[in-house]
Amino acid sequence: MNNHKNLDTSKLNYVIYCRRSSEEGEDRQVQSLETQLRELTEHAQKNKLNVVEVISESKSAFTVGREGFDRAIELIKNRKANALLVVRANRISRNAIDAGRIISLMDEKKLLYIRTANSACYTSSSSEKMMLALELIFSKKDSDDKGDMVREGQKTKALKGFPHGVAALGFLNDRSEEKGNRKWTVDNGRLNKIKTLFDMFLTGTYSVGKLHKHAVGPLKLTTVKRKRSGGEPIVISRMYEILKDPIYAGFFYYGDERYELEKSLPRLITEAQHEKIKAIISGKNIPKTQHHTTTYSGFITSDTGDCVGQDVKFQLICDCKHKFAFKRRTMCPRCGVAIEQMENPKHLFYTWHYNVRKKKAGLPYTSLNEDKVTLSLVELFSNKLTFSPDIVEWSKKHIHEMKDKEVSDKVFLSQIQKEHASEFEEKKRRTRVMLRDKQITQEEYDADIATLQREYPDTKEKKVGTDWYSRMMEITDISSRIVNVLNSNNVQAKRNILAALGSNLVWNDKELLIINRPEIDVLINGVTKIRSEYPKFEPRNHVMDKGLNEKTSEFSPVFSTMLHR
């Protein structure tokens, strides 16, 4: 096999490199190491190739740090080998750094050939290096896409009301469904025992240790029997996990966002009882969630740049309906019932924002209720920055296409720039020779160099790119969930999404001003203009598929107005 007119590939010194990922999810269809080794060895023997070393490893190429790969690089750097033999090029690398090392060795003429048994082979020629770079780039993109698909699949499953992974004790994964789409079924025997444990703990007379003894003694509560483990009595650490798990109250968290458990699955306790259990376990009389990290602290300033502080109030409504500040109390001042003994206490939290400088100076000021901040944000973004799932997916598709084209263009332009740089240096060298041999004067030399610099302007260009792709995907993702997050009770999720938006909130004692980053304002202004021109763009409460003409049911380019804006 000879892919380059000046290269006899049969006389090179080869390193056979076999790799299979150690991660179960990656490259599931890739041949085993044994199969790769057999195929490549037979190929080398059939074509009489000189193999200096065989390297085989089971490790993901998604991140840097593979001993076998580093060994192959060392052999090539030391000129003990000058060719690689692999099943496919993507066995070499799935990350940008290792891919760059391979291309660099080809630039240095130390790695002359990458040979595969059944697919494309690559020499160190400029065109084939470009094709190899594209292969390795898209190999990395494939790994990134797999990770994105896993995360999207887990989020989709969470939206359906099911956490990903192994079901909580008392529930079972429904193995009649395909992996990744498995629902939960009820393990009645274990769930009834866990319900008994919750009822006992809520009386306030059982410690976790005592409850654990009851679980492994009379109740005989065991873990689920699996292929290599399980079927044993639960340990005390598992007892803590069960008591603190919100799944038994009907909700769970994924990626700092709260999701409700599927409605058909039973709830063993209420959310208030869940908070009470956490308070008992922590040894405090208030739930762990009652602290001074408020939703908008650090995001709000005054119109004059003054610090805006937070005044947090904690109140509780007792079973007797009496409301009181409970931070320094252990029982209801009216009925005398201890807080930890209350059956269904209701915790209330109020947060007010105020100008710290004015308050300390005794100047008049107006406080801003946190609920008003949330309402203002919801009103803005629900009207200006919320889109249907269809248009979000449409946007992501076109952003991916734009990024793919940019990657291809960059590789192509980079190769052209290298060729121009080589030509430029060669012409400069010839001009210097002419000056040395006094064929031209110094003035003529300076003029010729200036002309060359005008002819090859791209040889000095240092383009600094911005990560527009990540930012666009981030904004697109935000637009699909911002209102739900703002309406949730998850403080950290709200803070995360505000930080991602980069918005600043300004309180001037009269009104709340929302100052967004330029790219957010551009999107908001663009959507406002489009909706004024095209009232049917993303119509509210529209049951038909977006982009369908209501009368003819034919596609109407409602979304295409976004393409040129």
N, C-alpha and C positions, 0 to 999 in steps of 0.2 A: 504494500500500500504506500503510495507516494503522493502526498497532497501539496508538495512544493517542488518546483522544478530543480532546485539546487540541494535538496535534502534527501539523503537515502535513509529512510526511517527504519530500515531493517538493521542498520549498523549502530543504532543509538544504544545507550545504557539505560535500561528501564527500571523504574520502581513500580511494583504492583501495589496499588493502594485500594483496600476494601474497607467500606464503612457501612455500618447500619446503626440507626439511631437507637440509643438506650431508652428513649422515651416511647412509650407504647403508642401515643397518638400520631407521631410523625412517621411518614414513609411506610405505612403499614403494608403496602403492596411491594415494597422493595425486597429483592431477593435476600436470603439469609447470607451471612458471611461465608458459610461453607459453600453455598452455591456460587457466590461471586468468585471465590478463590478458585474453585474448580473450572469455571468458565474462562477466567483470565489466564490461568495456567495452561489450559488446553490451547487457547489462542496464541500464547507466547511460544509454545512448543511447535504448533502448526506453522507459524510464521518465522521460526528460528530466531526469536528475539533474545537479546542478551539481558537477562534480569539480574540486577545486582542485589536487590533485596525485596522481600515481600512483607508488606505492612498491613495488618488487619486490626481494626478496633471497633468497638461498639460505643459510640458516643455521638451526641447531637452536634451538627455543624452550625446550629443556629447562633451559638455564642463562641467567642474565641477561647482557645485553651484545649487543644487535642494533642496528646503526646505523640500519637502515631503520625498525624499530619505534620507536627513540628519536626519529627525525625525525617520525613520525606523532604521537607524544605531544607534541612541541614545537609542532606546528601547532595541536593542540587546546588546549594550555595558553595559547597566544597568541591564541586565539579566531579563528584564520584558517580553522579547520574545526571542525565540531561533530558530525560523523558519520563512521562507518567503513563501508566496503563490502568484504566479504570473502567467500570461497567458503563457509567454515564458521567458527564461532566459535573452534574449536580452532586455527585458523591464527594467532590473536592471541597465545596464550600457552600454555605447558605448565609454567610455574613459578609459585610463589605470589607472588613479588614483583611481576612484571609484571602478573599478574592483579589484584593489589591496586591497582596504579596505574590500571588501567582502571576498576575499581569506584569508586575515589576521584574520578576525573574525572567520573563519572556523578553521584556525590554532590554535587559542586560545580556541577552543571548546565552543565559545559563540554562534556561528551560527552553528546549527547541521544539518539543512536540508533546501534545497530549493525545493519547491514542485510546480509543474505546473499542470494545469488541463488536458492537452492533450499530452504534449511532455515529454522529458526526465526530471528526477528528480535527485538531487545530494545530497549525504551525505558528511560528512567531511572526508571520507576515502581518502587516497592518490590518488588512481586511479580516483575516481570521481571528486576530486578537480582538477586534471589535465584536465579532460574532460570539466569541467566548465570553467577553464582558457582558454582552446582552444575556447569554445563557445563565451566567452566574447572578446577574441582577434579577432576572425573572425567577431564578431559583430562590433567592431571598424573598422576593415578593410573594411567591407561593407559600413560604413558611409564615410570612406575616399574615397572609390571607387566612391560613388555617387557624392561626391564633385568634384572628378577628372573628372567624366563623364560630369557633368554640365559645368565645365571649358572647357573641350575638345569640347563639343557641341557648346559653345559660340564662341570658336576660329574657329571651322569649319564654323559656320554661318558667322563670320567676313570675312573669306577667300572667301566666296561666295559673299561678298559685302553687307551684311546686319548687322547692329548693333543689339545686343540682346535687349530685353525689348520693351517698348512702342515706336512706331514710332514717329519721330519728327513731329512737327506741319506742315501740308501740305502733309503728307504721312499717310497711314493707314496700320495696320497689316492685312495681308490676312488671314482671319479666315477660309478659305476653306482648309488650310493646318493644320496639327496637330501641337500642341504647341511645341515650340522648333525648328520647321522647317518652321516657317511662314515667307514668303517674305513680301515685301512692295508693296503697290499699291499707285497710285497718287490720292490725294484729290485735284482735280483741282480747286475747288472754293477757298479753303484756300491758295493753293500754288500760284495762280495768285495774290492774295492779298499780300502775303509775297514778291513776286517778285516786286510788286509796291513799297513796303516799302524799299526794298534794293535800288532800282533805286533812290528813293527820298533821302535816307541817303547818297548815294555816291556823290550827288551834293555838299555836304559839307555845305548846308544851313539849315539843320534840326538837332536840338538836339534830343536826345533820348526821352526826355519828349514831345517835339512837335510831334515827329513821333508817339508816343504812343497815343496822342490825336487823330491823324488822323486815326490810326488803329481802335480805339474803336468808333470813330465818323462816318465819311463818309464810311469807309471800313467795319465797323461792324464785325471785326475779332474776332471770339470766339474760345474757346478750344473745343475739341471733346467731345460730350456728351457720358458719360459712365454710368455704372450701378448706381453708387452712387455719381458721381461728373461730372464736365464738363458742357459744353454748356454755359459758362459764358464769358463775354468779357475778353480778356487777360489783365493781370496786368503788370505794368511797369517792374517788375523784369523779367517777361517772355519775354518782348521786348528785354532786354539785352541778354538773353539766345539765342534768335533767331539770333540776329545780330552777336554774337560771335561763333555760332555753325558752324564748318567746313563742316557739312553734306551738306549744301547748295552750297558749292564749290566742292562737289564730293568726300570727303574723311572723315575719322573718325579715332579715336584711341581706341584701346582695349589693356590693359596691357602694356602701354607705346609703343605699336607698331602701326604704321600707316597702314590703309587699305583703298583701293579705293572702293567707293560706286558702286553698281552694275550698269553696263554701260547703261542699259535700263531706269534707273531713271534719270530725268532731273537735270541739274545743273543750279542754278539761277545766280551764280556769278563765276568769275574766282578765282584762288588761290591768284593772286596778289590783286584782289579787296577785298578778305577776309583779307589779311594782312593790307590793307589800312583801312578797317573798324576797325580793332583792334587798329590801330594807332590813328584813330580819337577818338575812345571811351576812350583810355588811356590819351588823351590830349597831346600826344607827336607826333613828326614828323618822328619818326622811328618806325618800327614794334616792338612789344614786344619781338620777337624772337632774336633781335639783342643785345646780351649781351656777356660778356667775358667768359662764361662757355663753353669752347671748348670741342670737342669730346675726345681728347687724353690728356688733361691736367691732370697731376698727374700719368699718365701711362708711360710717356717717361722720361728716365734719360740718362745722358751721360755715356760713357764707363768708365769714372773715377769717377762716382758717383755724378757729378755736377748736379745742378738743370737745367732742360730744360724749358724755359719759352715760352710764346706764344705771337706773334705779330698779332693782329687782325685788318684787314682793312675792312672798310665799304664803299661801293661805290653804286651809283645809276645811272641807265641809264634813262634819261628823255624821254618823248614822242618825243622830238626833236632829239633823238639819241645821246645827249651829255652825256658823262660819267663823274661823279665828286664825290668827297668825300663829303658825306652829313651829317656827324655826327653833325657838328656845323652850318649847313645851313638850311634855311627854304624854299628856292626856287632855281630853276635852274639858275646858273650864266650866261648861254647863252641866254635863252629865257625869263627868269624872272617869269616863272609859279611857283606858290607855290606848294610844294611837295604834300600837301593834296588835291590839285585841279587836280593833274595829273590823266589822265584816265587809263593808263596802265604802271606805272613805274616798272622797273625791279631792284630788290635789289641784289647786289653782295656781297659776303662775302669771304674773303681770310684769311687763318690762316697759319702763318709760325712759326716753332719751332726752337729755337736756344739755344746755351749754354750761360746761364746767366753770369757765372763767366768770360768767355772769352770776352763777350761783354763789361762788366763793366771794365775789365782790358785793353781794347783796343787791345786784341789779335785777330788774324784772326780766323774766324769761318765761317761755312757754314750752311745756314738755310734749314730746311726741310719742304716742302709743305705738308699740311694736306692731300691733295688728294693722294699724294704718299704713305702716311701711309696706307690709306684705300685700295689702289691698292695692296700693299704688303700683307696686311691681307687677302684680297679677293683671291689673287693668291694662298696663302698658304692653306687656309681652303677650297677653292673650289676644290682643287686637293687632299687634305689630310684628310679633316674632314667633307665632305658633302656626305650624302647617300640618296638613294631614299626613298619615304614614305614606301615602302614595307619592306625594311630592318630595318627601324626605328621601325615600328610596330612589326616586328619579334624580334628585340632586346628587346623592352619593355616587350613583352610576356615572354621571357625567364628570364629577370630580375625579373619579378613578381614571376615566378615559383621558382627561387632561393631564394627569400625572404620568400615565403610561407614555403619552406622546412626548412629554417633557424629558423623561428618562431616555427615550430613544434618541431625541434630538441632541441631548447633552453628550451622549456617547459618540454620535456621529460628528458633532462640532468639535469635540475634544480631539478626535483623530485628525480632523482637518487642521486644527490649530497646531498639533504636533508636526504634521507634514510641513506646514508653513514655516514653523520655527526652524526646522531642519534646512529648508531651502534658504531661509534668511541667513542663517549662520554660514552656510556654504558660500553664498554670494559675498558676505562680509569677508570671509577668509580669502576669496579670490581678489577682492579689492585691496586687502592689506598686502597681498603678494605683489600686486601691481605697484603699490606705493613703495614697497621695499625695493623693488627692482627699478624704481624711478621711471616707470612707464607713465605715471600720472603725478601731478603735483599734489601738495597737501590740500590746497583749495579744492581741486577736483575730487580728491578723496572725501573731504567733508561733504561736498555737494552730493556725491554718489551715496554716502551713508544716509544722508537726510532723505534722499529719494527712496532708498530701500525701506526706511522706517515708515514712509507714507504708503508704500506698496504693501507692507505687511503690518498693519496696525494691530492685528489680533495677537501678535507674538508677545505683547507686553500687557495684554488685558488680564486683569485679575478680577474675575466676576465673583461677587459675593451674593450668593443666593439667600433668599428668605424661605423659611419653612411654611409657605403658604398652604401647602396641602394639609398638614396637620391642623392648622388653624381653621381652614374651611370645614374639614371633617368635624372638628370640635364644635364649631358654631352650628353645623347642621344637626349634630347629635343633641346639642343644647335645645335647639328649637323644637325638638320632638318631645322633650320632657320637662322643660323649665316650669310650666304652670303646675304640673303634677307635683314637682319637688317643692315649689313655693307653698302649695296647699297642704303639704305633708307636715308631720310633726318632727321630722328629722332635722335637727339643728345643723349638724355637720354637713349633711347633703346640701342644705341651703347655702351654707358658707362656701362650700366647694364650687357650686354653680355660679355664685356671685364672683368668686375669684377668677373663674374661667371666663366669665363675661368681661371682667375688668372694669365694671361699672362703679362709679362713685356716687354716693348719696349726699346731698347737701341740704341741711335744715336751717332755714333763716328765721325761725320762730313764727312763720306764717304758713309756709308751704314747703313741701318736700320736692327738691329738684333731683332728677335722675340724669347723670352725665355719663354717657356711654363712650366706649372707645370708638375711634373713627370707623373701623370696619363694621361695627354693630350699627352705627348711625347710617352708614351707607346702605346697609341691608334694609333697615327700617324705612329710610326715605324712599328706597327703590320700591319696596313692597307697597308703600302708601301711594306712590305715583301710579304703579301698575293697577292697583285696585280702583283708583279713581278713573283710570282709562278703561279698564276691563272689569266691570262689576261682577262678572261671573267667575273671576279668578278666585279659587278656593272659597266658593260660597259656603256660608255657615249652614249647618243642618241639611246639607245636600246629600240625599241618599244614593243617588246614581254615582257611578264611577266618575272620578274627575277626568275631564278631557273628552267626555262623550256628549254629543249634541242631543239635547232632550227630545227634539222632535224626530230626528232621523236615526238616532242611536249610532251615528257615525262619528268617527274621531274628529274632534275639532281642536286645533292647536292652541288650547287655552294656556298650556305651560310654556309654549315656545317663546312667549314674550320675555322670558327670563334669559334666553340664550344670548341676546345681544346687549344685555344691560350689565 
